[in-house]
Amino acid sequence: LLVAAAWRRARGRFPSELFDEAIAFREVRGARRVLRILELRYAPEPLRLVRERLEQPARRANALEVLDNTIDPSLRSLVMPFFDDVGIEEKLTKAGLGPPLEPLPFLESQLDHPNPFVVLLALDAVSRNDPALALPHAGRLLDHREPLVREGAVHAIVRGDPEHAAERLRPILSDDDPVVQRIARSAIARASSPTPSEVPMESTIEKLLALRAAPVFSKLRSEDLAVLARVAEIETFPAGATIFTEGEMGDALFVVVRGAVKIEHEGRTLATLKNGEPFGEMAVLDAQPRSATASAAEPTEALRIASDAFYDVLHEQGEIAEGIIRTLSARLREANEMLEKERMSHVPAAAAPEGRS
């Protein structure tokens, strides 16, 4: 409750869509843990029903009533504030907790969180909104044990001290992690360029936001997608450029970030894909030649995920595989429906089944 309340205060000054999601998940997880602990003391079946129904708006009131009637009066003041549909400040009062941390101290405390993804989000929130405040923390986080955090520190240093970024980042060019090395080289090139805007500056946060926009990944937690975002690379294509050709072996899948991609088979347009839509995944999954040609219908940016990196991530994140399967199933249905419509359009009216003439 204190963490959630502190973030409510901090988000006005340090807004972060991804931190919003992370805090919401921690609230849900905290409530579930409370119910799990209660199952050790009370009959588990009613509490299991409470856990299932709390997330169903139509049944939430009933779930709260069951919970209130199940636990002892002495525990209600400790337990119910986690679930009451009241403001966070009122929850703190009911639970007898003190005031939450102020915005900056709260985010600084999150920079020492044991979860590296939380550290990354806290550092990103501060550095995007007040780069100078993040700079001292970014310097020490360049030595963090997790590459994800070191990468975030590189971006924070570029934002907070662009004039000396190249000097400060040179030692990390020999980092053990190849992604951190690449990001550091890009950052130094950007800091040294007379036109920094022309030097691409990829970040896992930006790629993560692009992946979350894809329906295939929209139901996954950002923390689960972060592994995939790290190995994705941004590629740009001018209008008319061929991205891959029908018949060639597929070594990567793509997700449209901006623009549009035309998919053609034997010269016939099958689909035009927009922001957030994946393509090229079939050849990657079945290790067969490309079944269609993909080209940029207009100036386009896409995330490219190499096959080897994709399979490495799938072995760790089964949820991503489920998302890909759902997308392929939906496309197969659409293709079957389109073929059926075409078939029926060539059937003479007298021969057409009833209701389709």
Backbone torsions as a table, in degrees:
resi	resn	phi	psi	omega
1	LEU	NA	-41.5	-179.9
2	LEU	-64.8	-40.0	178.9
3	VAL	-64.4	-46.6	179.9
4	ALA	-62.1	-41.7	179.9
5	ALA	-66.5	-38.7	178.7
6	ALA	-64.5	-40.4	179.1
7	TRP	-68.0	-35.6	176.7
8	ARG	-56.8	-37.5	178.8
9	ARG	-75.1	-35.1	-173.4
10	ALA	-80.1	-27.7	-169.8
11	ARG	-66.2	-24.3	176.8
12	GLY	-67.1	-34.7	-179.3
13	ARG	-91.2	-32.8	-177.1
14	PHE	-127.5	65.0	-175.7
15	PRO	-62.1	141.0	178.6
16	SER	-157.0	114.0	179.6
17	GLU	-60.5	-40.5	-177.7
18	LEU	-72.3	-34.3	177.1
19	PHE	-69.9	-34.8	173.4
20	ASP	-53.2	-48.6	-178.3
21	GLU	-64.1	-42.5	-178.1
22	ALA	-63.5	-42.1	179.8
23	ILE	-67.8	-41.2	178.5
24	ALA	-60.1	-40.7	178.9
25	PHE	-66.0	-40.0	179.7
26	ARG	-65.1	-34.4	176.4
27	GLU	-64.1	-47.1	-179.5
28	VAL	-62.9	-44.6	-179.7
29	ARG	-63.8	-38.5	178.4
30	GLY	-63.0	-42.8	178.9
31	ALA	-64.3	-40.0	179.3
32	ARG	-64.8	-37.7	179.5
33	ARG	-65.3	-38.1	177.6
34	VAL	-59.9	-44.6	-179.8
35	LEU	-66.3	-37.6	177.6
36	ARG	-62.9	-40.4	178.8
37	ILE	-65.3	-39.9	179.5
38	LEU	-64.5	-29.3	179.2
39	GLU	-64.7	-20.1	177.2
40	LEU	-74.8	-19.0	-176.2
41	ARG	-108.4	-31.3	-176.1
42	TYR	-117.7	171.2	177.4
43	ALA	-58.0	126.8	-173.0
44	PRO	-71.8	-27.3	-173.8
45	GLU	-61.8	-49.6	177.9
46	PRO	-59.9	-37.7	-178.6
47	LEU	-71.7	-30.7	175.0
48	ARG	-64.5	-41.6	177.7
49	LEU	-64.2	-40.5	177.2
50	VAL	-59.1	-45.6	-178.0
51	ARG	-61.1	-39.4	-179.2
52	GLU	-71.9	-38.2	-171.4
53	ARG	-88.1	-17.7	-179.1
54	LEU	-60.6	-29.7	-177.3
55	GLU	-92.9	7.2	175.3
56	GLN	-107.6	107.0	-174.3
57	PRO	-49.4	-40.3	-176.7
58	ALA	-70.4	-19.8	-175.4
59	ARG	-116.6	3.8	-175.9
60	ARG	-63.8	-43.7	-178.6
61	ALA	-60.5	-41.5	178.3
62	ASN	-64.9	-39.2	179.4
63	ALA	-63.0	-41.7	178.9
64	LEU	-65.2	-37.0	178.8
65	GLU	-65.7	-42.3	178.0
66	VAL	-62.5	-43.4	-179.9
67	LEU	-62.7	-44.5	-178.8
68	ASP	-62.5	-37.0	-179.3
69	ASN	-79.1	-18.0	-175.6
70	THR	-83.9	-41.4	-172.5
71	ILE	-88.3	157.6	179.4
72	ASP	-67.0	148.9	178.0
73	PRO	-54.6	-33.7	-177.9
74	SER	-66.0	-21.6	-178.7
75	LEU	-97.8	-13.6	-173.4
76	ARG	-60.2	-40.1	-177.9
77	SER	-67.2	-22.8	178.3
78	LEU	-88.5	-35.6	-171.9
79	VAL	-90.5	-47.6	-170.3
80	MET	-61.9	-31.9	177.8
81	PRO	-57.4	-23.9	177.9
82	PHE	-68.2	-22.0	-170.8
83	PHE	-120.0	-17.1	-177.6
84	ASP	-59.2	140.1	178.6
85	ASP	-85.2	66.4	178.1
86	VAL	-132.6	170.2	-179.8
87	GLY	-63.9	158.0	-175.6
88	ILE	-63.3	-35.9	179.5
89	GLU	-64.8	-39.3	178.1
90	GLU	-67.8	-35.4	176.3
91	LYS	-61.2	-42.7	179.2
92	LEU	-61.2	-42.2	-179.8
93	THR	-63.6	-45.3	-179.3
94	LYS	-63.2	-35.3	-179.0
95	ALA	-82.7	-5.4	-179.7
96	GLY	70.1	28.5	-179.6
97	LEU	-93.9	155.3	180.0
98	GLY	-76.9	-179.8	-178.5
99	PRO	-69.1	149.7	178.3
100	PRO	-74.6	166.8	176.9
101	LEU	-65.7	153.1	174.2
102	GLU	-69.7	162.5	-171.9
103	PRO	-52.2	-55.0	-175.2
104	LEU	-67.8	-47.0	175.9
105	PRO	-57.1	-35.9	178.9
106	PHE	-63.3	-50.3	-178.2
107	LEU	-66.6	-33.9	175.9
108	GLU	-64.0	-36.7	177.3
109	SER	-65.8	-32.1	179.8
110	GLN	-73.3	-18.1	177.4
111	LEU	-71.3	-10.1	175.6
112	ASP	-112.5	16.5	-179.5
113	HIS	-66.3	144.1	179.5
114	PRO	-66.1	-21.3	178.5
115	ASN	-87.9	114.3	-176.8
116	PRO	-61.7	-28.3	178.8
117	PHE	-66.3	-38.4	176.2
118	VAL	-64.0	-41.7	177.9
119	VAL	-59.3	-46.1	179.3
120	LEU	-58.4	-46.9	-177.8
121	LEU	-64.9	-40.1	179.0
122	ALA	-65.0	-44.9	179.4
123	LEU	-63.6	-42.2	179.6
124	ASP	-64.4	-41.0	-179.9
125	ALA	-62.1	-42.2	-179.8
126	VAL	-71.7	-46.5	-173.1
127	SER	-69.4	-30.4	177.8
128	ARG	-72.5	-30.9	-173.4
129	ASN	-102.5	-23.7	176.8
130	ASP	-153.5	78.7	-172.7
131	PRO	-54.7	-36.4	-177.4
132	ALA	-64.6	-36.3	179.5
133	LEU	-67.0	-32.5	-176.4
134	ALA	-80.8	-20.5	-170.4
135	LEU	-56.5	-49.3	-179.7
136	PRO	-60.1	-38.7	179.8
137	HIS	-68.8	-38.9	180.0
138	ALA	-60.8	-38.5	-179.8
139	GLY	-59.5	-44.5	-178.8
140	ARG	-76.2	-27.7	-177.7
141	LEU	-78.0	-8.3	172.1
142	LEU	-62.2	-19.3	179.0
143	ASP	-102.1	11.9	-179.1
144	HIS	-62.9	150.9	-176.9
145	ARG	-67.6	-25.1	-174.5
146	GLU	-99.7	128.5	178.5
147	PRO	-56.7	-34.9	-179.3
148	LEU	-58.6	-40.5	179.8
149	VAL	-73.2	-40.3	178.7
150	ARG	-60.6	-38.9	176.8
151	GLU	-61.5	-45.2	178.0
152	GLY	-60.4	-36.1	178.7
153	ALA	-65.1	-37.3	177.2
154	VAL	-59.1	-48.6	-179.1
155	HIS	-63.8	-39.4	180.0
156	ALA	-64.4	-37.7	179.1
157	ILE	-67.9	-40.3	177.9
158	VAL	-61.6	-40.1	179.5
159	ARG	-71.4	-39.4	-172.5
160	GLY	-85.6	-26.1	-177.2
161	ASP	-148.1	64.6	-176.2
162	PRO	-60.4	-30.1	-177.1
163	GLU	-65.2	-36.6	-177.4
164	HIS	-111.2	12.8	-175.4
165	ALA	-60.9	-43.2	-177.7
166	ALA	-59.9	-42.9	179.9
167	GLU	-66.0	-41.5	-176.5
168	ARG	-72.4	-26.7	-174.6
169	LEU	-96.6	-10.5	-176.4
170	ARG	-55.9	-40.6	179.8
171	PRO	-60.7	-26.5	-175.4
172	ILE	-84.3	-1.7	176.6
173	LEU	-63.2	-20.8	177.7
174	SER	-100.4	21.0	179.8
175	ASP	-57.3	150.0	-179.3
176	ASP	-68.2	-23.3	-176.0
177	ASP	-95.2	125.2	-177.3
178	PRO	-64.8	-32.0	178.8
179	VAL	-67.5	-42.8	177.4
180	VAL	-61.8	-41.5	176.7
181	GLN	-57.8	-47.3	-178.0
182	ARG	-63.6	-42.5	179.6
183	ILE	-64.5	-40.1	179.5
184	ALA	-65.1	-41.6	178.0
185	ARG	-62.6	-43.5	178.2
186	SER	-62.2	-40.5	-179.8
187	ALA	-65.2	-41.9	179.4
188	ILE	-66.4	-41.9	177.8
189	ALA	-62.5	-39.1	179.8
190	ARG	-66.9	-42.7	-179.1
191	ALA	-67.2	-28.8	-176.7
192	SER	-91.7	-9.4	-174.9
193	SER	-83.0	140.5	174.8
194	PRO	-67.9	-19.9	177.2
195	THR	-127.7	77.3	-175.6
196	PRO	-55.0	-31.8	-176.6
197	SER	-64.4	-20.0	-179.0
198	GLU	-85.4	-9.5	178.5
199	VAL	-97.4	115.7	-177.1
200	PRO	-61.7	140.6	179.7
201	MET	-129.0	89.9	-178.5
202	GLU	-78.4	148.3	171.8
203	SER	-140.3	149.3	178.6
204	THR	-60.0	-36.0	179.8
205	ILE	-60.9	-47.7	-178.7
206	GLU	-65.3	-41.7	178.9
207	LYS	-67.8	-34.0	177.8
208	LEU	-63.8	-43.1	178.2
209	LEU	-63.1	-36.9	177.9
210	ALA	-66.9	-41.9	179.3
211	LEU	-64.9	-39.2	-179.2
212	ARG	-63.7	-24.5	178.9
213	ALA	-75.2	-15.6	179.9
214	ALA	-78.9	126.6	179.5
215	PRO	-52.8	-32.7	-178.0
216	VAL	-64.7	-23.7	-178.0
217	PHE	-116.0	0.3	-168.8
218	SER	-63.3	-25.6	-177.2
219	LYS	-93.3	1.7	-179.8
220	LEU	-91.7	149.3	176.0
221	ARG	-70.4	145.3	-179.3
222	SER	-59.1	-35.5	-179.6
223	GLU	-63.3	-36.3	177.6
224	ASP	-69.5	-33.7	-178.5
225	LEU	-80.1	-16.3	-174.8
226	ALA	-59.0	-36.4	179.9
227	VAL	-62.1	-41.9	179.2
228	LEU	-70.2	-39.1	179.9
229	ALA	-62.3	-35.6	-178.4
230	ARG	-63.8	-36.3	-176.1
231	VAL	-90.4	-7.0	178.5
232	ALA	-78.0	146.8	177.9
233	GLU	-123.3	141.0	178.8
234	ILE	-85.2	128.5	175.5
235	GLU	-124.3	145.8	179.7
236	THR	-116.1	144.8	-178.0
237	PHE	-135.4	129.1	174.4
238	PRO	-71.4	161.5	179.1
239	ALA	-56.4	132.5	178.8
240	GLY	90.7	-10.6	-177.8
241	ALA	-70.3	140.8	176.5
242	THR	-83.0	127.8	179.3
243	ILE	-89.6	-46.1	168.4
244	PHE	-154.1	163.3	-171.6
245	THR	-117.2	141.7	176.5
246	GLU	-54.3	130.9	178.2
247	GLY	100.0	-22.2	178.6
248	GLU	-80.5	156.5	179.4
249	MET	-72.3	137.9	-178.5
250	GLY	-87.8	129.6	179.1
251	ASP	-122.6	9.3	-179.7
252	ALA	-164.4	155.4	169.2
253	LEU	-114.0	163.4	-173.3
254	PHE	-133.3	157.0	171.4
255	VAL	-132.6	126.9	179.8
256	VAL	-68.3	128.3	176.6
257	VAL	-99.9	-49.6	176.3
258	ARG	-143.7	145.2	178.6
259	GLY	101.6	-150.4	-177.7
260	ALA	-152.4	146.0	-178.8
261	VAL	-124.8	128.7	179.5
262	LYS	-95.8	130.2	178.2
263	ILE	-107.4	123.5	-176.6
264	GLU	-127.9	146.5	175.5
265	HIS	-131.0	120.2	-178.0
266	GLU	51.3	43.4	176.1
267	GLY	80.8	1.0	-178.0
268	ARG	-108.7	131.0	-178.4
269	THR	-74.5	122.7	178.7
270	LEU	-94.3	-35.9	-176.9
271	ALA	-164.8	157.2	170.1
272	THR	-122.2	116.6	-173.3
273	LEU	-97.2	141.3	-178.4
274	LYS	-114.2	-168.5	-175.4
275	ASN	-52.6	133.0	175.3
276	GLY	87.8	-5.3	-177.3
277	GLU	-93.6	133.5	178.3
278	PRO	-84.4	156.2	173.5
279	PHE	-155.1	156.8	-179.2
280	GLY	82.7	5.3	-175.3
281	GLU	-76.2	-25.6	-176.5
282	MET	-62.3	-48.0	-178.8
283	ALA	-65.4	-29.2	178.3
284	VAL	-71.6	-39.1	-175.9
285	LEU	-76.0	-36.4	-176.8
286	ASP	-105.8	3.8	176.5
287	ALA	55.7	34.9	177.6
288	GLN	-111.9	165.5	178.2
289	PRO	-60.7	156.6	178.2
290	ARG	-59.0	135.7	-179.5
291	SER	-92.0	-2.7	-179.2
292	ALA	-156.7	167.5	176.2
293	THR	-102.6	137.6	177.7
294	ALA	-116.3	132.2	178.1
295	SER	-141.2	157.6	-179.3
296	ALA	-78.7	118.7	178.3
297	ALA	-76.5	-17.5	177.8
298	GLU	-159.0	171.8	177.3
299	PRO	-51.3	126.2	-167.6
300	THR	-135.9	143.1	168.4
301	GLU	-115.7	138.8	179.0
302	ALA	-141.5	149.0	171.8
303	LEU	-85.7	128.0	178.5
304	ARG	-107.9	127.3	-179.9
305	ILE	-120.9	112.8	-177.6
306	ALA	-64.6	149.3	-175.7
307	SER	-56.7	-48.7	-176.9
308	ASP	-60.3	-45.0	179.9
309	ALA	-65.2	-37.8	-179.4
310	PHE	-63.0	-44.4	-179.8
311	TYR	-67.8	-36.0	176.5
312	ASP	-59.5	-42.3	-179.3
313	VAL	-69.6	-39.9	-179.7
314	LEU	-60.0	-35.1	179.4
315	HIS	-65.2	-26.8	-179.1
316	GLU	-95.9	-30.3	-173.8
317	GLN	-123.4	88.1	179.7
318	GLY	-63.2	-25.0	-179.2
319	GLU	-62.2	-34.0	-179.7
320	ILE	-67.3	-40.4	177.2
321	ALA	-60.3	-40.3	178.8
322	GLU	-61.5	-41.0	179.7
323	GLY	-63.8	-41.9	177.7
324	ILE	-63.0	-42.5	179.9
325	ILE	-61.5	-42.7	178.8
326	ARG	-61.2	-42.2	-179.8
327	THR	-64.7	-45.2	-179.9
328	LEU	-63.3	-39.0	179.2
329	SER	-63.3	-42.8	179.9
330	ALA	-64.3	-41.5	179.8
331	ARG	-67.3	-36.6	178.4
332	LEU	-63.8	-42.4	176.9
333	ARG	-61.0	-45.0	180.0
334	GLU	-62.0	-42.1	179.6
335	ALA	-64.0	-41.9	178.8
336	ASN	-63.3	-41.5	178.9
337	GLU	-63.9	-40.3	-179.7
338	MET	-65.9	-42.4	178.9
339	LEU	-64.4	-38.5	178.8
340	GLU	-65.1	-41.3	178.3
341	LYS	-63.4	-41.8	179.1
342	GLU	-65.3	-41.3	179.3
343	ARG	-60.7	-43.9	-178.5
344	MET	-69.4	-28.3	179.8
345	SER	-69.2	-19.5	179.0
346	HIS	-99.2	-1.6	178.0
347	VAL	-83.1	128.3	177.6
348	PRO	-54.8	145.9	-175.6
349	ALA	-55.4	-40.2	-177.9
350	ALA	-67.6	-25.8	-177.2
351	ALA	-93.5	-9.2	-176.8
352	ALA	-68.3	142.6	177.5
353	PRO	-59.8	153.8	-179.8
354	GLU	-54.7	134.8	177.6
355	GLY	89.8	-5.9	-179.1
356	ARG	-118.5	4.1	-177.7
357	SER	-79.0	NA	NA
